[in-house]
Amino acid sequence: MTNFYTVHDTGQGYVKVVDAEKGVQIGVISPRGTIVTPPVVNGNQCSFVVESPSGERSGTVYQLPSGQLINQFRA
């Protein structure tokens, strides 16, 4: 069975992971900085760009629904 997820930036320093079929929140992601781009969901992964307080930007990829950081790259 395949699960479908949506990811919502709350604007309050964290991102909600929602099961799209059931409509319930199943996880929370705490990004390491301010989110600059909208979250993009691809299968069971989510990516977005964050900006650190020093102004450095990096792309991040998270596993869904756990919210585990699985990749980071310079953006």
N, CA, C and O atoms as CSV, one atom per row, in Angstrom:
chain,resi,resn,atom,element,x,y,z
A,1,MET,N,N,0.839,-1.182,0.000
A,1,MET,CA,C,0.000,0.000,0.000
A,1,MET,C,C,0.884,1.245,0.000
A,1,MET,O,O,1.825,1.341,0.787
A,2,THR,N,N,0.586,2.181,-0.869
A,2,THR,CA,C,1.341,3.415,-0.972
A,2,THR,C,C,0.671,4.499,-0.146
A,2,THR,O,O,-0.549,4.657,-0.181
A,3,ASN,N,N,1.476,5.240,0.596
A,3,ASN,CA,C,0.960,6.359,1.381
A,3,ASN,C,C,1.194,7.655,0.633
A,3,ASN,O,O,2.188,7.802,-0.078
A,4,PHE,N,N,0.277,8.592,0.796
A,4,PHE,CA,C,0.382,9.903,0.172
A,4,PHE,C,C,0.473,10.955,1.266
A,4,PHE,O,O,-0.288,10.933,2.233
A,5,TYR,N,N,1.420,11.879,1.097
A,5,TYR,CA,C,1.663,12.883,2.123
A,5,TYR,C,C,1.567,14.279,1.535
A,5,TYR,O,O,1.863,14.497,0.360
A,6,THR,N,N,1.152,15.217,2.367
A,6,THR,CA,C,1.273,16.631,2.049
A,6,THR,C,C,2.116,17.261,3.156
A,6,THR,O,O,2.134,16.779,4.289
A,7,VAL,N,N,2.800,18.324,2.819
A,7,VAL,CA,C,3.676,18.999,3.771
A,7,VAL,C,C,3.304,20.473,3.767
A,7,VAL,O,O,3.165,21.089,2.710
A,8,HIS,N,N,3.144,21.030,4.959
A,8,HIS,CA,C,2.664,22.404,5.101
A,8,HIS,C,C,3.608,23.201,5.994
A,8,HIS,O,O,3.839,22.835,7.146
A,9,ASP,N,N,4.155,24.298,5.455
A,9,ASP,CA,C,4.990,25.215,6.242
A,9,ASP,C,C,4.061,26.066,7.095
A,9,ASP,O,O,3.239,26.817,6.570
A,10,THR,N,N,4.194,25.947,8.404
A,10,THR,CA,C,3.316,26.681,9.320
A,10,THR,C,C,3.706,28.141,9.458
A,10,THR,O,O,2.898,28.960,9.896
A,11,GLY,N,N,4.948,28.479,9.085
A,11,GLY,CA,C,5.424,29.839,9.258
A,11,GLY,C,C,5.867,30.131,10.678
A,11,GLY,O,O,6.207,31.269,11.001
A,12,GLN,N,N,5.868,29.105,11.538
A,12,GLN,CA,C,6.232,29.278,12.938
A,12,GLN,C,C,7.467,28.459,13.302
A,12,GLN,O,O,7.672,28.126,14.469
A,13,GLY,N,N,8.283,28.138,12.310
A,13,GLY,CA,C,9.532,27.432,12.584
A,13,GLY,C,C,9.474,25.926,12.475
A,13,GLY,O,O,10.441,25.244,12.814
A,14,TYR,N,N,8.352,25.391,12.005
A,14,TYR,CA,C,8.283,23.958,11.775
A,14,TYR,C,C,7.337,23.654,10.616
A,14,TYR,O,O,6.569,24.508,10.173
A,15,VAL,N,N,7.418,22.409,10.138
A,15,VAL,CA,C,6.652,21.965,8.982
A,15,VAL,C,C,5.794,20.777,9.402
A,15,VAL,O,O,6.297,19.847,10.032
A,16,LYS,N,N,4.514,20.795,9.064
A,16,LYS,CA,C,3.612,19.691,9.385
A,16,LYS,C,C,3.616,18.668,8.252
A,16,LYS,O,O,3.592,19.030,7.075
A,17,VAL,N,N,3.648,17.375,8.623
A,17,VAL,CA,C,3.508,16.288,7.660
A,17,VAL,C,C,2.114,15.699,7.880
A,17,VAL,O,O,1.768,15.294,8.989
A,18,VAL,N,N,1.315,15.659,6.801
A,18,VAL,CA,C,-0.071,15.213,6.898
A,18,VAL,C,C,-0.288,14.017,5.976
A,18,VAL,O,O,0.162,14.018,4.831
A,19,ASP,N,N,-0.981,12.997,6.482
A,19,ASP,CA,C,-1.408,11.861,5.663
A,19,ASP,C,C,-2.545,12.372,4.788
A,19,ASP,O,O,-3.606,12.724,5.304
A,20,ALA,N,N,-2.343,12.418,3.481
A,20,ALA,CA,C,-3.315,13.020,2.574
A,20,ALA,C,C,-4.614,12.225,2.493
A,20,ALA,O,O,-5.673,12.808,2.262
A,21,GLU,N,N,-4.554,10.909,2.676
A,21,GLU,CA,C,-5.764,10.095,2.589
A,21,GLU,C,C,-6.638,10.223,3.832
A,21,GLU,O,O,-7.864,10.263,3.725
A,22,LYS,N,N,-6.020,10.287,5.005
A,22,LYS,CA,C,-6.764,10.353,6.265
A,22,LYS,C,C,-7.001,11.784,6.733
A,22,LYS,O,O,-7.929,12.044,7.498
A,23,GLY,N,N,-6.155,12.718,6.269
A,23,GLY,CA,C,-6.300,14.110,6.661
A,23,GLY,C,C,-5.832,14.412,8.068
A,23,GLY,O,O,-6.283,15.387,8.668
A,24,VAL,N,N,-4.933,13.597,8.612
A,24,VAL,CA,C,-4.439,13.812,9.971
A,24,VAL,C,C,-2.931,14.083,9.949
A,24,VAL,O,O,-2.198,13.565,9.106
A,25,GLN,N,N,-2.497,14.904,10.894
A,25,GLN,CA,C,-1.069,15.195,11.031
A,25,GLN,C,C,-0.371,13.963,11.585
A,25,GLN,O,O,-0.799,13.396,12.591
A,26,ILE,N,N,0.717,13.547,10.918
A,26,ILE,CA,C,1.437,12.358,11.363
A,26,ILE,C,C,2.894,12.638,11.677
A,26,ILE,O,O,3.626,11.729,12.071
A,27,GLY,N,N,3.328,13.878,11.510
A,27,GLY,CA,C,4.713,14.192,11.815
A,27,GLY,C,C,4.975,15.682,11.781
A,27,GLY,O,O,4.158,16.475,11.314
A,28,VAL,N,N,6.152,16.039,12.295
A,28,VAL,CA,C,6.595,17.431,12.316
A,28,VAL,C,C,8.070,17.458,11.946
A,28,VAL,O,O,8.846,16.627,12.418
A,29,ILE,N,N,8.458,18.404,11.108
A,29,ILE,CA,C,9.857,18.605,10.737
A,29,ILE,C,C,10.282,19.956,11.287
A,29,ILE,O,O,9.595,20.959,11.095
A,30,SER,N,N,11.425,19.975,11.975
A,30,SER,CA,C,12.000,21.227,12.478
A,30,SER,C,C,13.210,21.575,11.620
A,30,SER,O,O,14.300,21.055,11.862
A,31,PRO,N,N,13.044,22.443,10.620
A,31,PRO,CA,C,14.162,22.792,9.748
A,31,PRO,C,C,15.236,23.570,10.493
A,31,PRO,O,O,14.960,24.235,11.492
A,32,ARG,N,N,16.440,23.481,10.003
A,32,ARG,CA,C,17.586,24.152,10.628
A,32,ARG,C,C,17.786,25.536,10.014
A,32,ARG,O,O,18.836,25.827,9.442
A,33,GLY,N,N,16.775,26.376,10.140
A,33,GLY,CA,C,16.814,27.729,9.602
A,33,GLY,C,C,15.437,28.148,9.123
A,33,GLY,O,O,14.444,27.466,9.377
A,34,THR,N,N,15.386,29.271,8.430
A,34,THR,CA,C,14.138,29.803,7.889
A,34,THR,C,C,13.888,29.205,6.515
A,34,THR,O,O,14.786,29.189,5.673
A,35,ILE,N,N,12.683,28.716,6.279
A,35,ILE,CA,C,12.346,28.112,4.989
A,35,ILE,C,C,12.194,29.211,3.945
A,35,ILE,O,O,11.458,30.178,4.144
A,36,VAL,N,N,12.909,29.046,2.817
A,36,VAL,CA,C,12.937,30.054,1.759
A,36,VAL,C,C,12.018,29.654,0.597
A,36,VAL,O,O,11.384,30.519,-0.007
A,37,THR,N,N,11.937,28.370,0.281
A,37,THR,CA,C,11.115,27.886,-0.829
A,37,THR,C,C,9.964,27.038,-0.299
A,37,THR,O,O,10.046,26.516,0.813
A,38,PRO,N,N,8.905,26.893,-1.067
A,38,PRO,CA,C,7.825,26.004,-0.639
A,38,PRO,C,C,8.314,24.555,-0.596
A,38,PRO,O,O,9.150,24.163,-1.411
A,39,PRO,N,N,7.803,23.759,0.340
A,39,PRO,CA,C,8.173,22.345,0.383
A,39,PRO,C,C,7.659,21.604,-0.855
A,39,PRO,O,O,6.533,21.821,-1.304
A,40,VAL,N,N,8.507,20.727,-1.394
A,40,VAL,CA,C,8.147,19.914,-2.555
A,40,VAL,C,C,8.157,18.457,-2.127
A,40,VAL,O,O,9.167,17.957,-1.633
A,41,VAL,N,N,7.021,17.767,-2.317
A,41,VAL,CA,C,6.911,16.349,-1.950
A,41,VAL,C,C,7.053,15.511,-3.207
A,41,VAL,O,O,6.413,15.774,-4.225
A,42,ASN,N,N,7.913,14.488,-3.118
A,42,ASN,CA,C,8.096,13.535,-4.204
A,42,ASN,C,C,8.116,12.146,-3.592
A,42,ASN,O,O,9.133,11.722,-3.043
A,43,GLY,N,N,7.008,11.440,-3.682
A,43,GLY,CA,C,6.909,10.113,-3.089
A,43,GLY,C,C,6.966,10.197,-1.578
A,43,GLY,O,O,6.105,10.813,-0.949
A,44,ASN,N,N,7.988,9.573,-0.992
A,44,ASN,CA,C,8.130,9.602,0.467
A,44,ASN,C,C,9.286,10.504,0.898
A,44,ASN,O,O,9.919,10.268,1.927
A,45,GLN,N,N,9.556,11.545,0.094
A,45,GLN,CA,C,10.591,12.518,0.430
A,45,GLN,C,C,10.055,13.930,0.232
A,45,GLN,O,O,9.164,14.166,-0.584
A,46,CYS,N,N,10.613,14.852,0.988
A,46,CYS,CA,C,10.236,16.261,0.901
A,46,CYS,C,C,11.516,17.096,0.860
A,46,CYS,O,O,12.470,16.811,1.583
A,47,SER,N,N,11.533,18.114,0.024
A,47,SER,CA,C,12.724,18.967,-0.045
A,47,SER,C,C,12.310,20.434,-0.030
A,47,SER,O,O,11.226,20.803,-0.480
A,48,PHE,N,N,13.211,21.254,0.503
A,48,PHE,CA,C,13.039,22.703,0.498
A,48,PHE,C,C,14.375,23.344,0.849
A,48,PHE,O,O,15.283,22.680,1.349
A,49,VAL,N,N,14.486,24.651,0.578
A,49,VAL,CA,C,15.700,25.404,0.864
A,49,VAL,C,C,15.493,26.182,2.157
A,49,VAL,O,O,14.450,26.800,2.369
A,50,VAL,N,N,16.514,26.136,3.020
A,50,VAL,CA,C,16.476,26.901,4.267
A,50,VAL,C,C,17.633,27.894,4.295
A,50,VAL,O,O,18.675,27.671,3.679
A,51,GLU,N,N,17.432,28.988,5.016
A,51,GLU,CA,C,18.467,30.010,5.181
A,51,GLU,C,C,18.837,30.098,6.652
A,51,GLU,O,O,17.972,30.255,7.515
A,52,SER,N,N,20.124,29.994,6.927
A,52,SER,CA,C,20.616,30.077,8.307
A,52,SER,C,C,20.643,31.541,8.746
A,52,SER,O,O,20.544,32.434,7.904
A,53,PRO,N,N,20.776,31.802,10.044
A,53,PRO,CA,C,20.859,33.190,10.521
A,53,PRO,C,C,22.020,33.970,9.898
A,53,PRO,O,O,21.959,35.197,9.810
A,54,SER,N,N,23.070,33.277,9.467
A,54,SER,CA,C,24.213,33.956,8.844
A,54,SER,C,C,23.967,34.287,7.377
A,54,SER,O,O,24.799,34.938,6.745
A,55,GLY,N,N,22.820,33.842,6.817
A,55,GLY,CA,C,22.493,34.140,5.428
A,55,GLY,C,C,22.868,33.038,4.459
A,55,GLY,O,O,22.610,33.172,3.262
A,56,GLU,N,N,23.463,31.964,4.923
A,56,GLU,CA,C,23.850,30.849,4.063
A,56,GLU,C,C,22.621,29.992,3.756
A,56,GLU,O,O,21.847,29.663,4.655
A,57,ARG,N,N,22.448,29.637,2.490
A,57,ARG,CA,C,21.305,28.831,2.077
A,57,ARG,C,C,21.742,27.403,1.751
A,57,ARG,O,O,22.808,27.179,1.176
A,58,SER,N,N,20.899,26.449,2.129
A,58,SER,CA,C,21.173,25.053,1.793
A,58,SER,C,C,19.866,24.330,1.507
A,58,SER,O,O,18.835,24.606,2.119
A,59,GLY,N,N,19.934,23.401,0.563
A,59,GLY,CA,C,18.790,22.562,0.247
A,59,GLY,C,C,18.779,21.376,1.193
A,59,GLY,O,O,19.834,20.857,1.560
A,60,THR,N,N,17.600,20.949,1.586
A,60,THR,CA,C,17.474,19.815,2.493
A,60,THR,C,C,16.451,18.837,1.945
A,60,THR,O,O,15.471,19.235,1.316
A,61,VAL,N,N,16.687,17.544,2.190
A,61,VAL,CA,C,15.761,16.493,1.789
A,61,VAL,C,C,15.434,15.674,3.027
A,61,VAL,O,O,16.334,15.211,3.727
A,62,TYR,N,N,14.154,15.496,3.294
A,62,TYR,CA,C,13.687,14.775,4.475
A,62,TYR,C,C,12.900,13.534,4.066
A,62,TYR,O,O,12.204,13.537,3.051
A,63,GLN,N,N,13.015,12.486,4.854
A,63,GLN,CA,C,12.234,11.266,4.678
A,63,GLN,C,C,10.851,11.476,5.284
A,63,GLN,O,O,10.733,12.051,6.367
A,64,LEU,N,N,9.809,11.020,4.602
A,64,LEU,CA,C,8.455,11.123,5.130
A,64,LEU,C,C,7.950,9.740,5.507
A,64,LEU,O,O,8.267,8.793,4.787
A,65,PRO,N,N,7.209,9.554,6.553
A,65,PRO,CA,C,6.673,10.558,7.467
A,65,PRO,C,C,7.569,10.843,8.668
A,65,PRO,O,O,7.215,11.670,9.509
A,66,SER,N,N,8.721,10.180,8.770
A,66,SER,CA,C,9.553,10.307,9.975
A,66,SER,C,C,10.140,11.701,10.165
A,66,SER,O,O,10.361,12.122,11.300
A,67,GLY,N,N,10.397,12.423,9.077
A,67,GLY,CA,C,10.996,13.748,9.175
A,67,GLY,C,C,12.492,13.710,9.347
A,67,GLY,O,O,13.095,14.713,9.728
A,68,GLN,N,N,13.115,12.562,9.072
A,68,GLN,CA,C,14.567,12.413,9.209
A,68,GLN,C,C,15.273,13.098,8.049
A,68,GLN,O,O,14.900,12.907,6.892
A,69,LEU,N,N,16.298,13.901,8.357
A,69,LEU,CA,C,17.110,14.562,7.341
A,69,LEU,C,C,17.957,13.504,6.645
A,69,LEU,O,O,18.741,12.813,7.296
A,70,ILE,N,N,17.805,13.368,5.308
A,70,ILE,CA,C,18.549,12.324,4.598
A,70,ILE,C,C,19.557,12.897,3.613
A,70,ILE,O,O,20.436,12.167,3.156
A,71,ASN,N,N,19.460,14.183,3.268
A,71,ASN,CA,C,20.436,14.781,2.368
A,71,ASN,C,C,20.419,16.289,2.547
A,71,ASN,O,O,19.390,16.886,2.861
A,72,GLN,N,N,21.584,16.889,2.341
A,72,GLN,CA,C,21.722,18.341,2.420
A,72,GLN,C,C,22.694,18.767,1.348
A,72,GLN,O,O,23.693,18.085,1.118
A,73,PHE,N,N,22.427,19.884,0.681
A,73,PHE,CA,C,23.275,20.357,-0.407
A,73,PHE,C,C,23.283,21.872,-0.447
A,73,PHE,O,O,22.374,22.522,0.069
A,74,ARG,N,N,24.309,22.427,-1.059
A,74,ARG,CA,C,24.433,23.883,-1.159
A,74,ARG,C,C,23.436,24.408,-2.180
A,74,ARG,O,O,23.305,23.851,-3.270
A,75,ALA,N,N,22.739,25.470,-1.832
A,75,ALA,CA,C,21.736,26.030,-2.751
A,75,ALA,C,C,22.043,27.479,-3.074
A,75,ALA,O,O,21.307,28.112,-3.830
